[in-house]
């Protein structure tokens, strides 16, 4: 598989594997391809990274002692399965490679994949437009000495929310939705997950969780990533419906807040029915596809100030639809 950088900013393609990061990659992997040579074929257990992929003409300091990556990166996969990767430059930018057995037909043509990519990009841009339209321009205040304090929003980001359609697994009639919502304060980062299901067996208890990978293919988990999330169980009522609500919080530590985010891809919500103390039979699942974009712009863009005035930059005030 080949990745080609098509943006004007740096990115990485980084697979952390299922074990510790090799010492030489731990030092250099943010910048340099590692390891050299790359494992081929790649089986998902070890580290493999592109290093910092830079667009042509990027203003790179050539005196920097570590070499950077190229604008392309390739990796050959040897085993079927799901492989999660991310960019270490942009938080929340995550993807998944799904490898099918040799000779298996592709589920979509390249043209269909390209159409899906354009639709996802348009959805991301739409979320940014909606966030920008929802910003309430900060009002200025006048002090007793007639000097003015101007308030400027420093960047705009759409709310971190996603809705996942949960479809029935083979042999099941269960379906529903899961809503994900992230909030960040000065003391914690919280992921709230609400699951609503129908078509369940009355009186039956169902498990729920968020795993890495896609429906039907769980990816190997890296110790570098947050662990898969166990959600509160769902108890089906007499009408076969059930709900659960879970809050997952990462508090402040010595390194600050370990920010939990809704990843752009590579997560899925899985609903299972207990079949004994350890085995779980899946009844429904849904892949998380998160559309978001940040507007790197001051609002308002221009401020006229006089001698003695003050400018305060702060987070934007968002108008929430009623």
C-alpha positions in Angstrom: 0.0 0.0 0.0 1.3 3.5 -0.9 0.4 6.8 0.9 1.0 10.0 -0.9 1.1 13.4 0.9 -1.2 15.8 -0.9 -1.4 18.6 1.7 0.8 21.6 2.4 1.6 20.5 5.9 3.6 17.6 7.4 2.1 14.3 8.4 3.3 10.9 9.4 2.0 7.4 8.7 2.8 5.5 12.0 1.9 2.0 12.9 2.8 1.4 16.6 2.3 -2.4 16.5 1.4 -4.4 19.6 4.7 -4.1 21.6 7.1 -1.6 22.9 8.7 0.9 20.4 12.3 0.0 19.6 14.7 2.4 21.3 16.1 3.8 18.0 12.6 4.4 16.7 11.5 6.0 20.0 14.1 8.7 19.5 13.8 9.4 15.8 10.4 8.2 14.6 8.7 11.6 14.7 11.1 12.7 12.0 12.8 9.8 10.3 11.5 6.6 8.7 12.0 3.8 11.2 13.0 1.0 11.3 15.4 0.8 8.3 14.7 -1.4 6.5 11.0 -1.6 7.1 9.5 -5.0 8.0 8.3 -6.7 4.8 5.8 -8.1 4.9 4.4 -6.2 7.8 2.3 -8.3 10.3 1.1 -5.6 12.7 3.1 -6.7 15.7 6.1 -4.3 15.3 6.6 -0.6 14.9 6.7 0.9 11.4 6.7 4.6 10.6 7.1 7.0 7.6 8.8 9.7 9.6 7.8 13.3 8.9 6.4 13.4 5.4 7.0 16.9 3.9 5.5 18.5 0.9 7.8 19.6 -1.9 9.3 23.1 -1.2 8.7 22.8 2.6 11.0 25.2 4.5 13.0 22.5 6.3 16.1 23.3 8.3 18.7 21.2 6.5 21.1 21.5 9.5 18.7 19.4 11.6 20.6 16.2 12.4 17.8 13.7 11.7 16.6 13.1 8.1 12.9 13.5 7.4 10.6 11.2 5.4 9.6 11.5 1.7 6.2 12.6 0.4 5.3 9.0 -0.2 5.4 5.9 2.1 4.8 2.3 1.2 4.2 -0.8 3.3 3.5 -4.4 2.3 1.1 -6.4 4.4 1.4 -10.1 4.9 -1.6 -11.2 6.9 -5.4 -10.5 6.7 -6.7 -8.3 9.4 -7.2 -4.7 10.5 -4.2 -2.4 11.1 -4.6 1.0 12.8 -2.3 3.8 12.0 -2.1 7.5 12.9 -0.3 10.8 12.3 1.8 11.8 15.3 1.5 15.4 14.2 -2.3 15.8 14.3 -4.1 14.5 17.3 -7.2 12.4 16.4 -6.0 11.8 12.8 -6.3 8.0 12.6 -6.9 5.5 9.9 -7.3 1.7 9.4 -6.0 -0.6 6.7 -8.2 -3.7 6.2 -6.4 -6.6 4.6 -8.4 -9.3 3.0 -7.1 -12.8 2.1 -5.4 -13.0 -1.3 -7.8 -13.4 -4.2 -10.8 -12.0 -2.2 -12.7 -9.5 -4.4 -12.5 -5.8 -3.3 -15.8 -4.6 -1.7 -15.6 -1.4 -3.8 -13.9 -0.3 -7.0 -11.1 2.4 -6.9 -13.6 4.8 -8.4 -16.1 4.1 -5.6 -13.4 4.5 -3.0 -12.5 7.9 -4.5 -16.1 9.0 -4.4 -16.3 8.0 -0.7 -13.1 10.0 0.0 -14.5 13.1 -1.7 -17.8 12.8 0.3 -15.8 12.4 3.6 -13.7 15.5 2.8 -16.8 17.5 1.9 -18.4 16.5 5.3 -15.3 17.6 7.1 -15.4 21.0 5.4 -19.1 21.4 6.1 -18.4 20.8 9.8 -15.9 23.6 9.7 -18.3 26.0 7.9 -21.0 25.2 10.4 -18.6 25.9 13.3 -17.6 29.2 11.8 -21.2 30.2 11.3 -22.0 29.4 14.9 -19.4 31.7 16.4 -20.8 34.7 18.2 -18.4 37.6 17.5 -17.0 38.8 20.9 -18.2 42.2 22.0 -15.8 45.0 23.0 -16.0 46.6 26.4 -15.2 50.2 27.3 -13.4 51.1 30.6 -13.9 54.2 32.8 -11.0 55.9 31.0 -12.7 55.3 27.6 -10.1 52.7 26.6 -11.5 49.7 24.8 -10.9 46.0 25.5 -11.3 44.0 22.2 -12.0 40.2 22.4 -10.8 38.0 19.6 -11.6 34.3 19.2 -8.4 32.4 18.6 -9.4 29.7 16.2 -12.7 27.8 15.8 -13.3 24.0 16.0 -16.5 22.1 15.4 -17.9 20.3 18.5 -16.4 16.9 18.9 -19.5 14.7 18.4 -20.3 11.7 16.3 -23.4 9.5 15.7 -22.8 5.8 14.8 -25.5 3.6 13.2 -25.4 0.2 14.8 -26.5 -2.5 12.3 -27.4 -6.1 13.1 -24.8 -8.8 12.9 -25.6 -12.0 11.0 -28.5 -13.8 12.6 -29.5 -10.9 14.8 -32.4 -8.4 14.7 -30.8 -5.8 16.9 -30.1 -2.3 15.7 -29.7 1.2 17.1 -27.4 4.2 17.4 -24.5 5.3 19.6 -23.7 9.0 20.2 -20.2 10.1 21.2 -19.4 13.5 22.7 -16.1 14.8 24.0 -15.7 17.7 26.4 -12.4 19.1 27.7 -12.0 21.3 30.8 -9.0 22.5 32.8 -9.0 19.4 34.9 -10.2 16.5 32.7 -11.1 15.2 29.3 -14.4 13.2 29.1 -15.9 11.0 26.4 -19.6 10.5 26.9 -21.2 7.6 25.0 -25.0 7.0 24.8 -26.3 3.8 23.2 -29.9 3.2 22.2 -31.0 -0.3 20.9 -34.1 -2.0 19.6 -34.8 -5.6 18.5 -33.2 -7.1 21.6 -34.4 -10.2 23.5 -36.6 -9.0 26.4 -34.9 -9.4 29.8 -31.5 -10.2 28.2 -28.3 -8.3 29.3 -26.0 -7.1 26.5 -22.4 -5.9 26.7 -21.1 -2.8 24.9 -17.7 -1.5 24.0 -15.5 0.5 21.7 -12.7 -1.5 20.0 -10.0 -0.6 17.5 -10.4 -1.8 13.9 -13.7 -2.2 12.0 -16.8 -4.3 12.4 -15.7 -7.9 12.0 -12.0 -7.2 12.4 -10.5 -6.2 15.7 -7.1 -4.5 15.3 -4.1 -5.3 17.5 -3.8 -2.7 20.3 -0.7 -0.7 20.9 0.3 0.2 24.5 0.9 3.7 23.1 -2.9 4.1 22.4 -5.7 4.4 25.0 -7.0 1.0 25.7 -10.3 -0.2 24.2 -13.3 1.2 26.1 -15.8 -0.9 28.0 -19.2 0.7 28.1 -22.0 0.1 30.6 -24.2 -2.9 29.8 -27.6 -2.7 28.2 -30.6 -4.4 29.8 -33.4 -5.1 27.3 -36.9 -4.2 28.5 -40.2 -6.0 27.8 -40.4 -4.3 24.4 -36.9 -5.3 23.3 -35.4 -1.9 23.7 -32.6 -0.8 25.9 -30.2 2.1 26.6 -26.9 2.7 28.4 -24.9 5.8 29.2 -21.2 5.9 29.9 -18.7 8.6 30.8 -15.0 7.9 30.3 -12.7 10.5 32.0 -9.0 11.0 31.8 -8.0 13.4 34.6 -4.9 15.6 34.8 -1.7 13.8 35.5 1.9 14.9 35.8 2.0 15.3 32.0 -1.3 17.3 31.8 -4.6 16.0 30.5 -4.4 12.7 28.6 -6.8 13.9 26.0 -9.4 11.4 24.9 -10.6 12.2 21.4 -13.0 10.8 18.8 -10.7 9.3 16.2 -11.4 10.1 12.6 -11.5 6.3 11.8 -10.3 3.0 13.1 -12.8 2.6 16.0 -16.1 0.7 16.1 -18.9 0.3 18.7 -19.7 -3.3 19.4 -22.8 -4.7 21.0 -22.7 -8.3 22.3 -24.8 -10.7 24.2 -23.3 -12.6 27.1 -23.1 -16.3 26.3 -21.6 -17.5 29.6 -19.0 -15.7 31.8 -16.4 -15.1 29.2 -17.7 -15.6 25.6 -19.6 -12.8 23.9 -21.7 -13.2 20.8 -21.9 -10.0 18.7 -25.4 -8.8 17.8 -24.7 -5.3 16.3 -21.9 -3.0 15.5 -21.0 0.3 13.8 -17.8 1.9 12.5 -17.1 5.3 13.9 -16.6 7.9 11.2 -15.9 11.3 12.7 -16.1 14.5 10.6 -14.4 17.6 11.9 -12.1 20.4 10.9 -10.5 23.3 12.7 -10.7 26.8 11.3 -7.3 28.4 12.0 -8.5 32.0 11.9 -9.0 34.8 14.3 -12.6 36.1 14.7 -12.9 38.9 13.9 -10.0 38.9 11.4 -9.3 42.6 11.7 -9.4 44.8 14.9 -8.9 48.6 14.9 -7.3 49.7 18.1 -6.2 53.0 19.6 -3.4 53.8 21.9 -4.2 52.4 25.4 -6.7 49.8 24.1 -6.3 46.1 25.0 -6.7 43.0 22.8 -7.7 39.7 24.6 -7.5 36.4 22.7 -9.7 33.6 24.0 -11.7 30.5 23.0 -14.7 31.2 20.7 -18.2 31.6 22.0 -20.3 29.0 20.2 -24.1 29.5 19.7 -25.7 26.1 20.4 -28.9 25.4 18.4 -31.9 25.3 20.7 
